[in-house]
Amino acid sequence: MKKKDLQVEEYEQFYGVYLATLDDETDLMEQLAKGYDNFPKFINSIPDAKLNYAYADGKWTVAQALLHIIDSERIFQYRAFRFSRQDKTPLMGFEQDNYVRENDPRGRSKDSIIEEYKTVRASTIAIFKWLSEAELRYTGMASNLQWSVAGLGFVICGHQRHHRNIIRERYL
């Protein structure tokens, strides 16, 4: 499925900022695979001295932002998995700042972050790989918002790119 095939009602408009980082011809599975290969290279390119750097008081460090990307992907992929199985149980939201605060990156190496990222992304790919077009259109409620499985997949890709861009622009 390509991003241009995604209907507006398949994702909440707040998340449009993430989708805006992807062009209309972006293919979901290709983008997930590309991230698996390219994002670890990006992480490796970050100087070790920058991992615990924050560009302003109250802002996340680079390591915290990277772990936020991983945590968010876990949550979005779980939602997509549930919805792809026609689970209509409404899912609660999550408070990203609490997750960041409780996922202390001190002592984490780039290699450990890359290993965790690749594990999570491999799981995401496994979930989406065998879904039919119809299953990608299945919907469910999370954070009091209606989502499609495909919408969540594209948000995973766009969310990663959004934060990578912020890290490049404000931290490096």
Residue pairs with C-beta under 8 A, 6 or more apart in sequence:
1 27
1 28
1 133
1 136
1 150
2 24
2 25
2 26
2 27
2 28
3 19
3 22
3 23
3 24
3 25
3 26
3 28
3 154
4 24
4 25
5 150
6 19
6 148
6 150
6 151
6 154
7 148
9 146
10 137
10 139
10 147
10 148
10 150
10 151
11 19
11 147
11 148
11 151
11 152
11 154
11 155
12 143
12 145
12 146
12 147
15 151
15 155
15 158
15 159
17 158
17 162
18 154
18 155
18 157
18 158
18 159
18 161
18 162
19 154
19 155
19 158
20 158
21 158
21 161
21 162
21 165
22 31
22 154
22 157
22 158
22 161
26 154
26 157
28 128
28 136
28 150
28 153
28 154
28 157
29 125
29 128
29 129
31 154
31 157
32 121
32 124
32 125
32 128
32 153
32 156
32 157
33 125
35 121
35 157
35 160
36 118
36 121
36 122
36 125
39 117
39 121
39 160
39 164
40 114
40 117
40 118
42 164
43 66
43 110
43 113
43 114
43 117
44 110
44 114
46 62
46 110
46 167
46 172
47 172
48 110
50 62
50 171
50 172
51 61
51 62
51 63
51 105
51 108
51 110
52 61
52 62
52 63
52 105
52 106
53 61
53 62
53 171
54 60
54 61
54 62
54 64
54 171
55 170
55 171
60 68
60 100
61 105
62 167
62 171
63 105
63 108
63 113
64 100
64 103
64 105
65 163
65 166
65 167
65 171
66 105
66 113
66 117
66 163
66 167
67 100
67 103
67 105
67 108
67 113
67 116
68 96
68 99
68 100
68 103
68 163
69 117
69 159
69 160
69 163
70 113
70 116
70 117
70 120
71 96
71 99
71 100
71 103
72 96
72 156
72 159
73 120
73 121
73 124
73 156
73 159
73 160
74 120
75 94
76 152
76 155
76 156
76 159
77 120
77 123
77 124
77 127
77 152
77 156
79 91
79 140
79 142
79 147
79 152
80 127
80 128
80 149
80 152
80 153
80 156
81 127
82 89
82 91
82 140
83 138
83 139
83 140
83 147
83 148
83 149
83 152
84 127
84 131
84 135
84 136
84 138
84 149
86 138
87 140
88 140
88 141
89 140
90 140
90 141
90 142
90 144
91 140
91 141
91 142
91 143
92 142
92 143
93 142
93 143
93 144
94 143
105 113
124 153
124 156
128 136
128 149
128 153
131 149
135 149
136 148
136 149
136 150
136 153
137 148
137 149
137 150
138 148
138 149
139 146
139 147
139 148
139 149
140 146
140 147
141 147
